[in-house]
Amino acid sequence: MRVFIAEKPSLAAAIFKGLGGNPDTEKKDGYYQHGQDVVTWCLGHLLALCDPEDYNIEHKKWALSYLPLTTVYPPRMKPRKGAEKQLKVVLNWIGKADSIVHAGDPDPEGCLLVDEVLTYAQNTKPVQRVLIADLNDKPVKAALANLQPNEHFQPLTQKALARAVADQSFGYNLTRAYTLKAREKGFDEVLNIGRVLTAMIGMINERTLANLNHQKSFYYELFGHFELGGHIIKGKLMPGEEFELDDKGRMISSLEVAATKEADTGAKANISDIEQKTETRQPPMPFNLSKLQIEASKRWGYKPKEVLDALQSLYEKHKLLTYPRSDNQYLSDAHLENRDSILSAIKGTLSHLSEAIDQAAPTSNHKSFNASKIEAHHAIVPTEKSGAGIELNERERNLYELVAKRFIALFYPGSVRDKVALDVTCTGRCYRATQTTLNKQGWEVLFKGEHQDEPNQNALDLASLTKGTEGTCTQVDMEQRETKPPKYFDDASLLKAMTQAAKFIKDPELRKTLEAKDKDTAGENGSIGTEATRSGHIEKVGKLTHLVSLGKEKGYKNPVYKTTEAGQEFCALLPDEIVRPDISAIWEGSLDKISKKQLNIESFLHDVNQYINSQVEHVKTQGVPFVKRHGITCPTCQQGTLIKRPGKHGPFHACNRYPDCKTTFPDDNGQPNLNPKPRQNAKPSTEEFCKQCGNPLVRRPGKKEGSFWWGCSGFPKCKVRFFDQDGKPDRDRGEL
């Protein structure tokens, strides 16, 4: 018996259909079976790394005494909450199998996701690997005919596992150490520290401080008007070293600018140089996930997770797009061979693109068609399935069209522009006039109005003029401009910064290490996070409201990220290598060696452990220079400060010297209620009973003062609840 283990149910259904089964009629409880083939599935990760308390129950309580926690390898795994039932199904079929086919997604995380279950099951059966990026029948059958030994992919599994174990240990140890020491200063929130997360907060903070510390200043531009050969030409002064310039080469002395304006007005001038060239812009590369998320955010303000969710639907549910979590922008020769069927499918889905498709060339020599650049993934492109009759929502339709147009553009010629640069010399200074003329639209016809050039300042064809023509400067205009700080990050620019994180690293050698990992990835330059995780990281950063604020800002289309006062302190107290992507760069060099079998995980984790231990010991002995928060002194011990904490039933206030002092008070509009009323225990009713289990109902006070609700006394086994109506359960209104 052969057992396939897919990463998700939709992939399992596609595989089963490719094997000749019928997913609609042969589906069982957690698997499909057709003859001697069984296809079961994971639900993402079925297993999770064990937490500190799983190794030692005393570690559930946060305390400095047991830090640093030891990094355990091999790690113990446990069923992920909510996945226990499906894990049991998968383990059962692993036990019955003669051979197994690993059908995780084609990336390191997809390799780990299934391999960790096989390890957990102590599997000794032979395992093969199938790589599927398109859930339609034809590509699935082609993939099933090309199974590969799973051991070829073990280095990718090892890389993903090493990163996961290191990230967990890094986060648990440093988050607890810094949070507990900050509590001694009265700071009551968790200081979340993670390799990628904290580097993102560091990027946001750097941009925030640049805005807060920005000193308004001015720079100047000069534009000369010249009468040359009977024509008036306008050109911009190209300032030389004789001017006082800022770091961007802009003139900053108003006195120098005024003197130049006076000197050049009325002076003799001549055309000293004319340069003509033709610029061809090739069609853009197809999308990977990050590029698509960035573009969608710019166009429609979609959040990265919204884009990913819509793409997953287009991939899994509708089967109109290929695998969405791709980090690659290249395509294989098969996509060139399947040009007609893919374009036909686009026609069926978006009929208004029919004319554009009819005008597309029969083949393409675009650089994106390069199989040597493909490892696990290829770019996101439309599949050969037509969407005719499929109802897409607005977001799905917009994203499909964006991807489709990029694919169609590959079969269009490049756009051609004629460019002229004309230099006028006046009193030894150079004024430059430029002109750009779109000669051939090429692929840009698909994106009308989206690739506008700067408006030309001269209506005259500059190429018609002659070098050496003499004349006079009739006028010089001075324009004063205000310097601007770098823009705050929004979703699109933060995501882009994650793909180019190396530029935030100061050390040039470290920067090169991080850049090296993306040497074959178009548009990425030393990235942090992965295509699969960046959306989640951005979502999480937005929820750390004590460190980062996300909101509207004047002059910005979309909400922007800023660090709060606490976030700025947080970044200031951490070592530079944690607030910047340095740790990612350091690790990436080792992880790359693991993926090439040049380093074992144990050696990598040993180095990680040493760094973590040194950081924890430093924090324990030196503390954190957090500004002491002003709070109410604990009335019980007179030493601690009452701080607000989240609880199961809402926030409460506790002494920050816990567990030495266990004083708590209820919350009253954000402040501790030091004189709370004695809590009255609700008693089961002698008149009202639950019709599901027969237990008495209990009338309980609601969150709003004076409000009540009814719940079953058999909770948590019975979760029946009702609204209150005049002291009775409102059964007519139905359950809460």
C-alpha positions in Angstrom: 0.0 0.0 0.0 1.3 3.5 -1.0 0.3 6.4 1.3 0.5 10.0 0.1 0.8 12.7 2.8 -0.3 16.1 1.5 0.3 19.5 3.2 -3.4 20.4 3.0 -6.8 18.9 2.1 -7.0 20.8 -1.3 -3.6 19.3 -2.4 -4.7 15.9 -1.2 -7.9 16.1 -3.3 -5.9 17.1 -6.4 -3.4 14.2 -5.9 -6.2 11.7 -5.4 -7.9 12.9 -8.6 -4.6 12.6 -10.4 -4.3 9.0 -9.3 -7.7 8.2 -10.8 -9.8 8.6 -7.7 -13.0 10.6 -7.2 -12.6 13.0 -4.3 -16.4 13.6 -4.2 -17.4 10.0 -3.7 -14.3 8.3 -2.2 -13.6 10.7 0.7 -13.3 9.0 4.1 -12.7 10.5 7.6 -9.4 12.3 7.1 -8.2 10.5 3.9 -9.1 9.2 0.4 -8.6 5.6 -0.7 -8.5 4.2 -4.2 -7.2 0.7 -4.7 -3.8 0.4 -3.1 -3.3 4.2 -2.9 -4.3 6.2 0.2 -4.1 10.0 0.2 -4.2 11.7 3.6 -3.2 15.2 4.6 -1.8 17.6 7.2 -3.6 20.8 8.2 -0.5 22.9 8.1 1.8 21.8 10.9 0.2 18.9 12.8 3.0 19.1 15.4 4.5 21.9 17.4 7.8 22.2 19.2 7.3 21.5 22.9 7.2 24.6 25.2 9.5 25.1 28.2 6.7 23.8 30.6 6.5 20.5 28.6 10.1 19.8 29.7 9.7 21.2 33.2 6.3 22.2 34.6 8.0 24.8 36.8 9.0 26.7 33.7 5.4 27.7 32.9 5.8 30.4 35.5 8.1 33.2 34.3 11.1 33.6 36.5 14.7 34.8 36.1 16.0 32.0 38.4 15.8 29.3 35.7 17.0 31.4 32.8 18.6 30.7 30.4 16.5 27.8 29.1 18.5 25.1 27.4 18.0 24.6 23.7 17.1 20.9 23.3 18.1 19.0 20.1 16.6 16.8 18.8 13.5 18.7 20.0 10.5 17.1 21.5 7.3 17.6 19.5 3.7 17.6 20.6 0.3 17.5 18.7 -0.7 21.0 17.7 -3.9 22.1 19.4 -6.9 21.4 17.2 -4.9 18.9 15.0 -5.0 15.9 17.2 -7.7 14.0 15.3 -6.0 14.4 11.9 -2.6 13.6 13.3 -4.1 10.3 14.5 -5.3 9.5 11.0 -2.0 10.3 9.4 0.0 8.2 12.0 -2.4 5.3 11.4 -1.7 5.2 7.7 2.0 5.6 8.2 1.9 2.5 10.2 0.0 0.6 7.5 2.0 1.8 4.5 4.5 -0.2 2.5 5.8 3.1 1.0 5.1 6.8 1.5 5.0 9.8 -0.8 5.8 13.1 0.8 3.6 15.8 -0.8 4.4 18.9 1.3 4.7 22.2 -0.4 8.0 22.7 -2.4 9.9 24.7 0.1 11.9 24.1 3.3 8.9 24.6 5.5 6.8 22.2 3.4 9.6 19.6 3.6 9.7 19.9 7.4 5.9 19.9 7.8 5.6 16.3 6.6 9.1 15.0 7.6 8.5 16.0 11.3 5.4 13.7 11.3 7.4 10.9 9.8 10.0 11.3 12.5 7.4 11.5 15.2 6.0 8.2 13.9 9.5 6.7 13.9 8.9 5.8 10.2 11.3 3.3 8.6 9.3 2.8 5.3 10.8 4.1 2.0 9.7 7.7 1.3 9.5 9.5 -2.1 8.8 13.2 -2.8 6.3 14.8 -5.2 6.6 18.5 -6.0 3.3 20.1 -7.1 2.8 23.8 -7.8 -0.4 23.7 -9.9 -3.5 21.8 -8.6 -5.0 21.2 -12.1 -5.1 17.6 -13.5 -2.4 17.8 -16.2 0.4 19.3 -14.0 -0.5 17.0 -11.1 -0.3 13.9 -13.2 3.0 15.1 -14.6 4.3 15.6 -11.1 3.1 12.1 -10.0 5.0 10.6 -12.9 8.2 12.3 -11.6 8.6 11.1 -8.0 12.0 11.7 -6.4 13.8 10.2 -3.4 12.9 12.2 -0.3 16.4 12.0 1.0 17.4 14.5 -1.7 15.4 17.1 0.2 16.6 16.4 3.7 19.0 19.3 3.8 16.0 21.7 3.3 14.2 19.9 6.2 17.3 20.3 8.4 17.5 24.0 7.5 13.9 24.6 8.4 14.2 22.6 11.7 17.4 24.4 12.7 15.8 27.8 12.1 12.6 26.8 14.1 14.5 25.5 17.1 16.9 28.5 17.2 14.0 31.0 16.8 12.0 29.4 19.6 15.0 29.4 22.0 16.0 32.9 21.1 12.4 34.2 21.6 11.6 32.4 24.8 14.9 33.3 26.6 15.2 36.9 25.6 11.5 37.8 25.8 11.3 36.4 29.4 14.6 37.9 30.5 14.0 41.5 29.2 10.3 41.4 30.2 11.0 40.3 33.8 13.8 42.9 34.3 11.6 45.7 32.8 8.8 44.7 35.3 11.2 45.6 38.0 11.0 49.2 36.6 7.2 49.1 36.6 6.8 48.3 32.8 3.8 46.0 32.7 3.8 44.8 29.0 5.6 41.9 27.4 8.7 42.9 25.5 8.3 40.5 22.6 11.8 39.6 21.1 12.2 37.6 18.0 14.8 37.4 15.3 12.6 38.8 12.6 10.0 40.6 14.7 12.5 42.8 16.6 14.4 43.6 13.4 11.1 44.9 11.9 10.4 47.0 15.0 14.0 48.3 14.7 13.3 49.4 11.1 10.1 51.1 12.1 11.9 52.8 14.9 14.8 54.1 12.8 12.2 55.6 10.4 10.2 57.1 13.4 13.2 58.7 14.9 14.3 60.1 11.6 10.9 61.9 11.4 10.9 63.0 15.1 14.5 64.4 14.8 14.1 65.9 11.4 15.2 69.5 11.3 13.4 71.5 8.7 15.9 73.0 6.1 15.8 74.1 2.5 17.6 73.4 -0.7 17.5 75.3 -4.0 17.2 74.6 -7.7 17.9 77.0 -10.5 16.3 76.8 -14.0 17.8 78.8 -16.8 15.8 80.0 -19.9 18.0 80.3 -23.0 17.4 81.9 -26.4 19.4 79.7 -28.8 19.0 79.7 -32.5 15.6 81.4 -32.3 14.3 78.9 -29.8 13.7 79.2 -26.0 15.1 76.2 -24.0 14.7 75.6 -20.3 17.4 73.7 -18.4 18.2 72.8 -14.8 21.5 73.8 -13.3 23.8 70.9 -12.5 25.7 72.2 -9.5 29.4 71.5 -9.3 31.9 71.4 -6.4 32.0 75.2 -6.2 28.6 75.1 -4.5 27.8 74.2 -0.9 25.9 70.9 -1.3 24.1 68.5 1.0 24.7 64.7 0.9 22.3 64.4 -2.0 24.1 67.0 -4.1 21.6 69.7 -3.7 22.4 73.4 -3.3 21.8 74.7 0.3 23.2 78.2 0.3 20.7 80.8 -0.6 23.4 83.4 -1.0 25.3 81.3 -3.5 22.1 80.6 -5.5 21.1 84.3 -5.5 24.6 85.3 -6.7 24.5 82.6 -9.5 21.1 83.8 -10.6 22.3 87.4 -10.9 25.5 86.4 -12.7 23.9 84.1 -15.3 20.9 86.3 -16.2 21.8 88.0 -19.5 25.1 86.1 -19.9 26.2 84.4 -23.1 25.4 80.7 -23.5 26.0 77.9 -26.0 24.9 74.3 -26.6 27.9 72.4 -25.4 26.6 68.8 -25.8 23.7 66.8 -27.2 23.4 63.2 -26.3 20.7 61.0 -27.9 19.9 57.4 -26.9 17.2 54.8 -27.3 15.9 53.1 -24.2 14.1 49.8 -24.4 12.1 48.6 -21.3 11.4 44.9 -21.3 8.2 43.6 -19.8 8.4 43.2 -16.0 9.1 39.9 -14.4 6.2 37.7 -13.3 5.2 38.1 -9.6 6.4 36.3 -6.5 4.3 36.6 -3.4 6.1 39.7 -1.9 6.1 41.6 -5.2 2.4 40.9 -5.6 1.6 41.9 -2.1 3.5 45.2 -2.5 1.8 46.0 -5.7 -1.7 45.2 -4.4 -1.1 47.4 -1.3 0.0 50.3 -3.5 -3.0 49.9 -5.9 -5.8 49.0 -3.5 -4.5 49.3 0.0 -4.8 45.5 0.6 -3.0 44.2 3.6 -0.4 41.4 2.9 -2.5 38.8 4.7 -5.6 39.8 2.7 -3.6 39.2 -0.5 -2.3 35.9 0.6 -5.7 34.7 1.7 -7.2 35.7 -1.7 -4.3 34.0 -3.6 -4.8 30.8 -1.5 -8.4 30.8 -2.6 -7.5 31.3 -6.3 -5.0 28.4 -5.9 -6.9 25.9 -3.7 -10.5 26.6 -4.3 -10.7 28.0 -7.9 -7.4 26.5 -9.2 -6.9 29.5 -11.4 -3.4 30.5 -10.1 -0.3 28.4 -9.3 1.3 28.0 -5.8 1.1 31.5 -4.2 3.8 31.3 -1.5 6.6 31.5 -4.1 9.7 33.5 -3.7 10.7 33.0 -7.4 10.0 35.2 -10.4 11.2 32.7 -13.1 9.3 30.2 -15.2 10.2 26.9 -16.9 10.1 26.0 -20.5 6.8 24.2 -19.8 5.1 27.5 -19.3 6.3 28.6 -22.7 5.1 25.4 -24.2 1.7 25.8 -22.5 1.4 29.5 -23.7 -1.7 28.9 -25.8 -3.7 27.0 -23.1 -2.8 29.5 -20.4 -3.8 32.5 -22.5 -7.0 30.7 -23.6 -7.8 30.2 -19.9 -7.2 33.9 -19.2 -9.6 34.7 -22.1 -12.3 32.5 -20.5 -11.8 34.2 -17.1 -11.4 37.8 -18.2 -13.0 38.3 -21.6 -12.0 42.0 -21.8 -8.4 40.8 -22.2 -9.2 38.9 -25.4 -8.0 41.6 -27.8 -4.7 42.0 -25.9 -4.2 38.2 -26.0 -4.9 38.0 -29.7 -2.1 40.5 -30.3 0.4 38.6 -28.2 3.4 37.1 -29.9 3.4 33.3 -30.5 6.6 32.9 -28.4 8.9 34.8 -26.1 12.6 35.2 -25.3 12.0 37.0 -22.0 14.6 36.4 -19.4 12.0 35.0 -17.0 11.9 31.8 -19.0 14.9 30.2 -17.3 14.6 26.8 -15.8 18.1 27.0 -14.3 16.8 29.6 -11.9 14.1 27.4 -10.5 14.6 25.2 -7.4 11.4 24.5 -5.5 9.1 27.2 -6.9 8.4 29.1 -10.1 6.7 32.5 -10.4 2.9 32.9 -9.7 1.1 32.6 -13.0 -2.4 31.7 -14.2 -3.1 28.0 -14.7 -4.6 26.3 -17.7 -8.0 26.3 -16.1 -10.6 28.8 -17.4 -12.6 30.7 -14.8 -15.7 31.0 -17.0 -18.7 30.5 -14.8 -16.6 30.9 -11.6 -17.8 33.8 -9.4 -14.7 35.6 -8.1 -15.0 38.4 -5.4 -13.5 41.8 -6.2 -10.2 41.1 -4.5 -9.7 37.7 -6.2 -10.6 39.3 -9.6 -8.2 42.2 -9.2 -5.3 39.9 -8.2 -6.0 37.4 -10.9 -6.0 40.2 -13.5 -2.8 41.6 -12.2 -1.1 38.2 -12.5 -2.7 37.5 -15.9 -1.5 40.8 -17.4 2.1 40.2 -16.2 2.0 36.8 -18.0 0.5 38.3 -21.2 3.1 41.0 -21.2 5.8 38.4 -21.5 4.6 37.9 -25.1 4.8 41.6 -26.0 7.8 43.5 -27.3 9.6 46.0 -25.1 8.5 49.6 -24.9 10.9 52.0 -26.7 11.7 55.6 -25.7 13.9 58.2 -27.4 15.8 60.2 -24.8 17.7 63.4 -25.4 20.0 65.2 -22.9 21.1 68.7 -24.0 23.7 70.7 -22.1 23.9 74.5 -22.2 27.1 76.1 -20.9 26.7 79.6 -19.3 29.4 81.4 -17.3 31.2 78.0 -17.0 28.2 76.3 -15.5 26.1 73.5 -17.0 22.3 73.7 -17.4 20.7 70.5 -18.6 17.5 70.0 -20.6 16.1 66.5 -21.0 13.4 65.1 -23.1 11.7 61.6 -23.3 9.4 60.5 -26.1 7.6 57.2 -26.1 8.3 55.7 -29.5 6.7 52.3 -29.2 4.3 51.3 -26.4 5.0 47.6 -26.6 3.9 45.8 -23.4 2.9 49.1 -21.8 -0.3 49.1 -23.8 -1.6 46.5 -21.3 -1.1 49.0 -18.5 -2.5 52.2 -20.0 -1.6 55.3 -17.9 0.4 53.4 -15.3 3.9 54.1 -16.6 3.9 57.9 -17.2 7.1 59.7 -17.8 8.0 63.1 -16.3 6.4 65.8 -18.4 8.8 67.4 -20.8 9.8 71.1 -20.0 10.4 71.8 -23.7 7.9 71.4 -26.5 10.6 71.7 -29.1 12.4 68.6 -30.3 15.8 69.0 -28.6 17.3 66.5 -31.1 16.7 69.1 -33.9 19.2 71.5 -32.3 22.9 71.8 -33.2 25.9 71.6 -30.9 27.7 74.9 -30.7 24.6 77.1 -31.2 25.2 80.3 -29.3 22.7 82.5 -27.6 21.8 84.3 -24.3 20.4 83.4 -20.9 17.2 85.5 -20.7 16.0 84.4 -17.3 16.9 82.3 -14.3 14.2 81.0 -11.9 15.1 80.0 -8.4 12.9 77.4 -6.6 13.2 76.8 -2.9 12.2 73.3 -1.6 11.9 72.0 1.9 13.8 68.8 2.8 11.6 65.9 3.9 12.4 63.1 6.3 12.2 59.5 5.0 8.6 58.3 4.7 7.0 56.3 7.5 6.5 52.6 6.6 3.1 51.4 5.5 2.4 47.7 4.7 3.8 47.9 1.2 7.1 49.7 2.1 7.6 47.6 5.3 7.2 44.4 3.2 9.6 45.8 0.7 12.1 46.6 3.4 11.9 43.0 4.7 12.9 41.8 1.2 15.9 44.2 1.2 16.8 44.1 4.9 20.5 43.9 4.4 20.8 47.6 3.8 19.9 48.1 7.5 23.1 46.2 8.5 26.1 48.4 9.3 28.8 45.7 9.1 29.7 45.3 5.4 30.8 41.7 5.7 27.6 40.7 7.5 25.6 42.6 4.9 27.2 40.5 2.2 26.3 37.3 4.0 22.6 38.2 4.1 22.7 39.5 0.5 24.3 36.2 -0.7 21.2 34.2 0.2 19.2 36.1 -2.4 21.7 36.2 -5.2 19.4 34.3 -7.5 16.1 35.9 -6.3 15.1 38.8 -8.4 14.1 41.9 -6.4 15.3 40.6 -3.1 18.6 41.7 -1.5 19.3 40.2 1.9 15.7 39.5 3.0 14.3 38.5 6.4 11.4 36.2 6.9 10.0 34.1 4.1 7.2 34.4 1.6 5.1 32.2 3.8 5.8 34.1 7.1 6.1 37.8 6.2 2.4 38.5 6.1 2.1 37.0 9.6 5.0 39.0 10.9 3.4 42.2 9.7 0.1 41.3 11.3 1.8 40.6 14.6 3.8 43.8 14.6 0.6 45.7 14.1 -0.9 44.1 17.2 2.1 45.1 19.5 0.3 48.3 20.3 2.5 49.0 23.3 5.6 49.2 21.1 4.2 50.1 17.7 1.2 52.3 16.6 -0.5 51.8 13.3 -2.8 54.6 12.1 -3.6 57.2 9.5 -1.2 60.1 9.0 -1.7 63.3 7.0 -0.2 63.0 3.6 -0.3 59.2 3.5 -2.8 57.1 1.5 -2.5 54.0 3.8 -2.0 53.6 7.6 1.6 54.0 8.7 3.7 52.3 11.4 5.5 54.3 14.2 7.2 53.2 17.4 5.6 54.4 20.6 7.7 56.0 23.4 8.0 52.5 25.0 8.9 51.1 21.6 11.7 53.6 21.2 13.0 52.7 24.7 12.7 49.1 23.8 14.9 49.5 20.7 17.4 51.6 22.7 18.0 49.0 25.4 18.6 46.1 23.0 21.9 45.3 21.4 22.3 46.7 17.9 22.6 43.2 16.4 19.1 42.3 17.7 17.3 45.5 16.6 19.0 45.2 13.2 18.9 42.1 10.9 22.4 41.2 12.0 21.3 38.0 13.8 19.5 36.9 10.6 22.7 37.5 8.7 24.8 35.6 11.2 22.4 32.7 11.2 21.9 32.7 7.4 25.5 31.8 6.8 25.2 28.8 9.1 21.8 27.8 7.7 23.1 27.9 4.2 25.9 25.6 5.2 23.4 23.2 6.8 21.4 23.1 3.5 24.6 22.2 1.7 25.6 19.5 4.2 28.6 21.6 5.3 27.5 22.1 8.9 25.4 20.0 11.3 22.5 21.4 13.4 24.2 20.7 16.7 27.2 23.0 15.9 24.8 25.8 14.8 22.6 25.5 17.9 25.7 25.4 20.1 26.7 28.9 18.8 23.1 30.1 19.1 23.0 28.9 22.7 26.3 30.7 23.6 24.9 34.0 22.3 21.6 33.5 24.1 23.3 32.6 27.4 25.6 35.7 27.2 22.6 38.0 26.6 20.5 36.5 29.4 23.4 36.7 31.9 24.0 40.3 30.9 20.4 41.3 31.4 20.2 39.5 34.8 23.3 41.2 36.1 23.0 44.6 34.5 19.2 45.0 34.3 17.5 47.2 31.6 17.7 51.0 31.5 13.9 51.3 31.2 12.5 54.6 32.5 10.6 53.7 35.7 6.9 53.8 35.1 4.8 55.9 37.5 2.3 53.6 39.1 0.5 53.0 42.4 2.7 51.5 45.2 1.5 48.1 46.2 -0.5 48.7 49.5 0.5 45.2 50.8 4.3 45.0 50.5 4.9 48.8 50.0 7.9 47.9 47.7 6.3 46.9 44.4 4.2 48.7 41.9 0.7 47.7 40.7 0.8 46.9 37.0 -2.1 46.1 34.7 -2.1 42.5 33.4 -4.5 40.6 31.0 -6.6 37.9 32.6 -9.1 35.3 31.6 -12.0 37.5 32.7 -10.5 40.8 31.6 -7.6 43.0 32.9 -6.6 43.1 36.5 -3.8 44.8 38.5 -1.0 42.9 40.3 2.1 43.7 42.2 5.2 43.6 40.0 7.1 41.7 42.7 5.0 38.5 42.0 5.5 35.7 43.1 7.1 37.3 46.3 3.9 39.4 46.6 0.7 38.0 45.2 -1.5 41.1 45.7 -4.2 41.7 43.0 -7.0 44.2 42.4 -9.8 44.3 39.8 -9.6 46.8 37.0 -11.8 49.9 37.1 -11.5 51.9 33.8 -7.7 51.2 33.5 -7.0 51.9 37.2 -6.8 49.4 40.1 -9.9 49.3 42.2 -8.3 49.4 45.7 -11.7 49.0 47.5 -13.6 46.3 45.5 -17.0 45.2 46.5 -17.1 41.6 47.8 -17.8 39.3 44.9 -21.2 37.5 45.2 -21.2 33.9 44.0 -24.0 33.2 41.6 -26.3 30.4 42.7 -28.0 27.8 40.5 -31.7 28.5 39.9 -34.3 26.2 41.5 -36.8 27.1 38.7 -34.8 27.4 35.4 -33.2 24.3 33.9 -31.1 23.6 30.8 -33.2 21.7 28.2 -30.1 20.1 26.7 -28.5 18.5 29.8 -31.0 19.1 32.6 -28.7 21.0 34.9 -29.9 24.2 36.6 -29.3 27.5 34.9 -27.3 30.3 36.6 -28.0 34.0 36.4 -24.7 35.9 36.1 -23.7 39.6 36.0 -22.7 40.9 32.6 -19.7 43.2 31.8 -22.1 46.2 31.6 -23.2 47.4 35.0 -26.8 46.2 35.7 -26.8 43.6 32.9 -27.1 39.9 33.3 -27.1 36.7 31.3 -27.9 33.0 32.0 -25.5 30.0 31.6 -25.7 26.3 32.3 -24.2 25.2 35.6 -22.9 22.2 33.7 -20.3 24.4 32.0 -17.8 23.6 30.5 -19.4 20.3 29.3 -22.6 22.2 28.4 -22.1 25.7 27.0 -25.8 26.8 26.7 -26.2 30.5 27.3 -29.2 32.9 27.2 -29.9 36.7 27.3 -31.6 37.9 30.4 -35.2 39.2 30.1 -36.7 40.6 33.3 -34.8 38.2 35.5 -35.6 35.1 33.3 -33.7 33.5 30.5 -35.0 34.8 27.2 -35.5 31.4 25.5 -37.5 33.0 22.6 -34.5 35.1 21.6 -32.4 32.0 21.3 -29.0 31.1 22.7 -26.2 33.6 23.1 
